[in-house]
Amino acid sequence: MIDFFLDIIKAFYDALPGSFIQNADFFGNDVFGMIPDLMNYLNWFVPFDTASDIMAVWLPCILLYYIASSTRTVIKRLMRIFIDKL
């Protein structure tokens, strides 16, 4: 039963065109030689280029939010200190 599902997955994978990582030999024939094969699957099912574009916009926005939040907190604390002294 498992072989049947593996054959179906392999058939879907074989229908995909080659990847830029397909012919890469990162680690030779040692235990880690299967990593390029896994990267072929990831290259088709995880949109790395879109994810990096989204991250390039998202990270500065989050950074700006944290800076604004920290600044607001510091200003509130300073206001409490100065108001309590009056």
RODO-2510 file (C-alpha; in nm, 4 decimals, decimal comma):
residues 86
     n   res          X          Y          Z
     1     m     0,0000     0,0000     0,0000
     2     i     0,2803     0,2384     0,0898
     3     d     0,4614     0,1454    -0,2311
     4     f     0,1513     0,2409    -0,4265
     5     f     0,1456     0,5897    -0,2726
     6     l     0,5196     0,6270    -0,3248
     7     d     0,4764     0,5335    -0,6911
     8     i     0,2042     0,7966    -0,7296
     9     i     0,4221     1,0618    -0,5663
    10     k     0,7160     0,9594    -0,7854
    11     a     0,4979     0,9838    -1,0965
    12     f     0,3934     1,3370    -1,0017
    13     y     0,7528     1,4294    -0,9301
    14     d     0,8751     1,2856    -1,2607
    15     a     0,6217     1,5027    -1,4437
    16     l     0,7864     1,8194    -1,3102
    17     p     1,0655     1,9773    -1,5141
    18     g     1,4202     1,9720    -1,3833
    19     s     1,5412     2,2091    -1,1162
    20     f     1,8555     2,4171    -1,0961
    21     i     1,9609     2,2027    -0,7985
    22     q     1,8943     1,8720    -0,9731
    23     n     2,2472     1,8204    -1,1061
    24     a     2,4272     1,9716    -0,8083
    25     d     2,6587     1,7479    -0,6099
    26     f     2,6840     1,9184    -0,2733
    27     f     2,8084     1,6381    -0,0521
    28     g     2,9331     1,3666    -0,2841
    29     n     2,8319     1,0075    -0,2143
    30     d     2,8267     1,0195     0,1651
    31     v     2,5249     1,0042     0,3959
    32     f     2,4250     1,3617     0,3101
    33     g     2,4086     1,2877    -0,0631
    34     m     2,0299     1,2731    -0,0468
    35     i     1,9957     1,6432     0,0433
    36     p     2,0008     1,7607    -0,3223
    37     d     1,7146     1,5174    -0,3914
    38     l     1,5130     1,6668    -0,1086
    39     m     1,5883     2,0156    -0,2366
    40     n     1,4296     1,9205    -0,5695
    41     y     1,1014     1,8509    -0,3907
    42     l     1,1249     2,1659    -0,1796
    43     n     1,2064     2,3780    -0,4809
    44     w     0,8707     2,2918    -0,6381
    45     f     0,6441     2,2921    -0,3333
    46     v     0,7880     2,5861    -0,1351
    47     p     0,8054     2,9171    -0,3268
    48     f     1,1386     3,0411    -0,1924
    49     d     1,1544     3,3434    -0,4239
    50     t     0,8096     3,4663    -0,3189
    51     a     0,8851     3,3962     0,0464
    52     s     1,2053     3,6016     0,0305
    53     d     1,0218     3,8914    -0,1358
    54     i     0,7530     3,8875     0,1323
    55     m     1,0147     3,8632     0,4075
    56     a     1,2046     4,1609     0,2614
    57     v     0,8915     4,3744     0,3090
    58     w     0,7631     4,2159     0,6304
    59     l     1,0812     4,2377     0,8398
    60     p     1,1269     4,6169     0,8103
    61     c     0,7584     4,6659     0,8952
    62     i     0,7924     4,4527     1,2081
    63     l     1,1127     4,6342     1,3009
    64     l     0,9383     4,9694     1,2612
    65     y     0,6505     4,8474     1,4786
    66     y     0,8849     4,7376     1,7582
    67     i     1,0786     5,0639     1,7448
    68     a     0,7547     5,2646     1,7626
    69     s     0,6232     5,0486     2,0452
    70     s     0,9459     5,0823     2,2449
    71     t     0,9554     5,4570     2,1888
    72     r     0,5940     5,4907     2,3026
    73     t     0,6659     5,2901     2,6179
    74     v     0,9687     5,5047     2,7030
    75     i     0,7719     5,8255     2,6474
    76     k     0,4884     5,7019     2,8732
    77     r     0,7332     5,6146     3,1510
    78     l     0,9068     5,9496     3,1224
    79     m     0,5711     6,1298     3,1337
    80     r     0,4743     5,9400     3,4520
    81     i     0,8047     6,0291     3,6137
    82     f     0,7759     6,4000     3,5316
    83     i     0,4031     6,4207     3,6156
    84     d     0,4572     6,2518     3,9534
    85     k     0,7269     6,5100     4,0400
    86     l     0,4893     6,8008     3,9752
***
